[in-house]
């Protein structure tokens, strides 16, 4: 069985999105700066059907993570940025068009029921009965591969508070956002959690790739 891995980019001051997010600007003001490093990598561009990109340690980190993942869990806001009923969501089929970059099953945490959405190479299943159910389904789909908890920050916090994360990989960008969505705000009431440093990689873009193992009781 693979591991449950939380993987996300964050600013040096602890934000995973900037202030004032909207459907037109889902990462908030300045939030796109968190992901400049990954967009330039050959591995990311290949997974999104694009050519070119840098083949460096950043790309190796992305390639390693993507190759190990067999299923992904994400929150509703990461999927579409919307809320409420699906009939009122202008991006009800997600951000990625007809051919999303995942190429494996994706489980979306939501309060609103919906039939699975099958797109080229990826099926999105909408889970309304909690994070444990989503993880159980994702584990079954992933087989021996990892389950990625991709975001946003609230979804990752929920899994951290429940002690369901085996490994956390943070990509700390050399950026101050000064406001927005913090990653660990929801974990303040989750009790102590011991992390063991597993790897630190410094990139040419100034990003620190930090990987930790969690020692929580489940």
Secondary structure, DSSP 8 states (H G I E B T S, - for coil): ---EEEEEEEETTSEEE-SS--SSSTT-TTGGGGGHHHHTBHHHHHHTT----B-SHHHHHHHHHHHHEEEEEEEHHHHTS--S-GGG-TTTT-SSTTS-S--SEEEEE-SS----EEETTEEEEEE-S-HHHHHHHHHHHHTTSEEEEEE-HHHHHHHHHTT--SEEEEEEES----SSEESSGGGTTS----EEEEEEEE-TTS-EEEEEEE----
